Amino acid sequence: MLHLSGQINKIWLSYPETISGIVPPLPYIRCKLTEVIKNLLQGTDNSVNSDTTPNQEILPDLGKFFKSIQNSDRIYKASLSRQLSADLSPDVEETTFKDTAKSWFIKTADFGDDYDQLLQHPDGRFTKLLEDIAYYHQIFQQGYDKIILIRPPIYTGYDIQLTAAMQALGYTKEQFQFIIIQPIKLYAFHKPTNKIHPIPDIPTEELIQAIGMDALRWHSLRTPLTRSAPINISTAGQPTPADTLYRVQSAHARCCTLLRQAHQQGIIQLNMRSQDNWQINPPPIPLTEYSWDSPQTQKLVNQLEALPEILQQSAAEVAPYLLCQHLEAISDTCHQWCNSLEPTTQDCALLLAIKQTIFDLLENILGITAPDR
């Protein structure tokens, strides 16, 4: 599996708990695929702690935490939030609300929220927001560099409030990422109109039966997580160039076939004992040290050389769709090159690099099968 050398970040990854053996309904199935994010983060040399339920060992003392932040200029005590009292008399707190019990607010409106949010009610009860910021603050205090929360659409709105509250505590958006995963949208080809039309949701089990788990994973991940993922069930999972996953998987299979043929013809000595790590003996020199005489081969080398940067960007932005896009680009160029290819020893070195790259990204990060035939 690909690993990149560099600074190791300690990341807390939190996602909704799912019941083992039970397939989530369609609106939540993309949240089920969050192990891909863990694979991606670990593949770029991050230390990842996966969390589905609050860790009892981390739960903070709310009273102690609340007292520690009360003197911050981003926390204030008032009868109304700044926004609600903006049109009232400046001395309203000393006059109209003089004898009114006060609440405690945090200035989330300074960080993108519509209103400052409540931390403590007048009767002393703490809010869910205070509980959450105390919990995540405690995680940072334990040495974590980043927290990533993965949540379904029902959390829409709260993501803004919590992110703003964490910024009010001094944490950046890069340190605290709250990602609302949007659902899948199904489409199908409609013969009478000769067009693709949206269709109603179907049970997840039926969708998996119709297109396969590999296709469900791929089409769920090739769109940014914060946007709805369109799946055309007329082509998804089908052995047709209209399906992007098929183009990627068939590029891998094509490389494998050409390498086996070159081995049989005595062009190379190929070691295929390990499915995830085919080797040419003796090992070829690095691709960049060869002289490539066609635009397609040079383009392929450049695409392979760009992979570490793509991986880092994909991990930093929690964006597996960038890997899918890169796989599609490599595969499309590979198919064009292979159409008239009669492999030489040098070509086989490139074929092996393409095969290994596609295999690593599909199998080890995205959790998708990379067929070799």
N, C-alpha and C positions, 0 to 999 in steps of 0.2 A: 504493500500500500504506500502511496505517496505521502511523504512527510517533509515538511519544510523546516530548515534550521532557522533559528531566530529566537527572539524573546518569548518566553512562555508566559501566557496570561492565565490567571486563575479565574474561571468563569462559573457563575451560578446560573444554571439553566432550569427554568421552572415551566412546566406545562401541565395541562389538566390530567388528572388521573383517569384511566380507563379501566374497565373491568376486564380481566383476562378472559379471553375466549369469546367475548361479545363484540361484534362488529358495530361501531358507532353509526348512528344515522347519517345520511349523506351530508347535512349541513356541518357535521363535526368531523368528517373523515379526514380532512386535511390536517387537523390537530393530531390525529393518530400517527401521522407520518413524521413526527418531530424527532424521531431517532436519527433521521437524515441530518438534521441540524447538528446533533451531537457528533455524528460521524464527520461532518464538515469541519466543525470546530477542532476536533481532535486531530483531524488530518492536516491541520495547519499548526500543529504543536501547541495547542492550548490544553490546559488541565480543566476538565469539565466535571462539575458535580450536578447530576440530574436530580430534580426535586419535583415530586407530584403532590406532596402534602406538606404542610408546615412541619418543620423539624422541631420537636419539643425541646431539644437541647439549645436551640437558638432563640426561642421565644423570650423577648426582653421583658423587663419590669417596666410596664407602661407608665406608672407614676414617676419613676425615676427618670425615664427618658423624657417625659413631658416637662418635668421640672428643668431638665438640662437645656431645653430649647426655648424656654419662655422669655429669656432675655434677648433673643435674636430680634433684629429689627424687621424680620420677615414674619414674625408672630405678633399678634396683637389681641387685646381683650376689648370687646365692645358689645353693645346690644344688637347692632346690625353690622353687616359687612360694609366695606368701603363703598361698594357699588350701590347698595340699597340706601345708604345714608347720603349719597352724593348730592341729591337734590334737596336735602333737608338743611335746616339751620346749622351752621358750624358748631354751635354750642349745644346741639341736641342731646349729647350724652350727659351734660351737666344740668340740663333743664328737663325736657320731656322724659328722658330715660334715666333720670338721676337715681331713682330707687328700683330700677329694673335690674334683675339678675343678668350678669354678663356671660357672653360666650367667648371662646377663644378661636381665632381664625388664623389661617396661614395664607400668605399673599401669593396664591397660585395664579391670580390674574396678571401678575407681572411676568408670567412664563407661559402665556398662551391660553390659559383658562378664561372662561367668560366671567366667572365670579371667584372671589376668595372662598376657600372651602373651610368648613367647620371642623375643628379638632376636638373641642370639648363643649358639651351642652351646658346650659346654665346650672343644671342640677348635678353637674360633675361627671356625667357619663361621657366616656370617650367614644369617638366615632370609629368606624371601620377604617377610614383613611389614616387616622393616627396609628391604629394597630399595624397597618401595612407599612407605613413609613418607618415605624420603629423596628419592625421585623427586618426590612431590607437594609436599614441603616446598620443594624446589628451584623448582618451578613458582610457588609463592607468592612466593618470593624474587625472581622475575623480574617481579613487579608485578601478578600476577593477583589479583582480588578474590574469586573463587569458583571452585571445582572441582566439576564434576558428572560422576559416573561412572554410566554406563548399562550394566547387566549382566544376563544371563539368569539363570534360577533356580538354575543349578548353583553360583552364587556365594553362595547363601544360607548365612548363618553367617559367612562371611568379611567380609560387609558390616559386621556388628556389630564384629568385631575391628578392622578397618581404621579405621572411623569412631571407635571408642574410642581407638585409638592416635593418631589425628590430634588428637583432643580433648586427649589427654595432652600433646601438643606445644603446645597452646594455641590450636588452631583450633576454631571453633564449628561446630555442625551446619548453620548457615546458610551458612558459608563452604565446608564440605566436605560435599557431598551424594552419598551412595552409594545409587542406586536400583536395586532388583531388579525387573525387569519380569516380571510374571506372564504365563503363557501364555493362549491363547484356549481357551475351552470351547465346543464345538459342541452345538447343540440342534436339534430338528426337531419338527414337529407330527405326532402319531401318531393317525391317524384312528380306529382301533378303540377307543382310550380317550378320544379327543377331548381329549388333553392334550399339552403340550410335554414331550418327554423328552430327556435327554442322549444323544448319539450318539458313537461312537468318532471319533478324529481321522482325517482324510483327507489325502492329499497336498495341499500348498499350491496347486499348479497346478490341481487339481480344484476346490478351494474358490474360487479366483479365477474359474475358468470358470463356476462355479455362481452366484456372487453379484456378481462384478465387483470390480475393484480399489478403486473408490470406496467401495463398501459395506464392504470389508475394512478400509480405512483408518478410515472413520467409526466402525465398531463396535469397532475396536481401541482407538480414542482416546477414545470417549465414556465409558469406564470408567476410574477411576484406574489408573495404570500399575502400582501395587503390588497390585492385585486382578485376579483372573482376568477376562477379557473375554468375556462370554457373547454368542454369535452364533446367532440362530435362522435357519437357512438356509432355512426355509420362507417367511420374509418379507423377510429382508435382501436389498437390491438390487432388490426388486420394486416396481412402481408402485402402491403401496397405502398408505393412511394409517396402516396398522399399522407401517410402517417409518419410523423417525424421520428417516432421511436423506432419504427421499422427501418428507416434509413440509417439510423445510428447502429442498431443491432446488426443489420446486414453488412455495414462497413466492417464491423469487427469480424463477422464470419468470413467476409471476403478476404481480409488480410490473413486470417488463419488458413484458408484454403490455398492461397498463393504461397504461403510459407511452407505448407506441407508439400505442395507440388515441387517447390524449389529444393526441398530436402530429398524428395524421391528422385529428382533429376541430378542430384549430386552437386547442385550449385552451392548449398550450405549444409552444415551439420547442425540439425535442430534438436534441442533437448526439450521434449514436451511432457516430461514426467510431472511437472507441477503446473496445474491448469492456470494458476494466477501468476506464473513467472516463467514463461517460455524463454529459452536462451539459445543464442547462436554460439557455436564453438568453432574457432576461438572468438571471443567477444569482439564485436565491431568497434571501430573508433567512434568518438562522439560525432553526432550528426553535423555539427557546425564545422567540423574539420574536413568534411567532404566538399567537393565542388559539384554543385547541382546545376544541371544544364537546361532545366525547364522551369517556367514560372510556377507551375503547379507544385513541383517538388520543393522549390524554395518557399512557396507559400505554406506548405505543410510543415516544413521545418520551423518556420516563424510561428505558426499556430501552436506547435508543440512547445517551443521555447517560451511562449507567452503564458503557459499554464500556471506556473507558480504565482504570477501576479494575479491571474484570474481567481485562483484558489484563495489568495489572501483577501481580495476584494469581496468575494462571495461570503467568506467567513465574517469579515468585518461588518458587512451590511446585512448579514443573515439572509442571503439571497441565493438559494440553490438554483434559481432560474438562470443565473449567469453561467453556471456549469453546463446546464442543458443547452444554452445558446452556443457555448463554445464547442460542445460535443457535436451539435448540428453542423457548425461551420467546418470542423475537422472532417466529419463524415462526408459532407457534400464535396469537399475538395478531394477527398480520398476516392470517392466513386468516379469523379471526373478523370483522375489520374489513372485509375486501374482499368478504365475502359479499353485502353490500347497498350497495357503494360505487359512486357516480357521481362520478368524480374532478373536483375543482375545481383551480384553479391551486395553491392551498395544499395540497390533498391530494397533488398531484404532487410537491411538494417533499418531503413525507414518504415517498412511494413511492420516490423517487430515493435518499433517505438509507437506507432499508431495503435496497433493491437493492444499493447500494454496500457497505454493511456486510456483508451476507451474502456478496457476491462476494469482498471482501477476506479475510474469515476462511476461507472455503472454499478459494479458489484460492491465495491468497498465503501462508497459514499452514498450513492442513491438507493442502494439495495435492490437493483434491477438486474435481471439475468443478462449475461453477455454470451449468447450462443456462439459456438465455434464452427458451426456448419449451417 
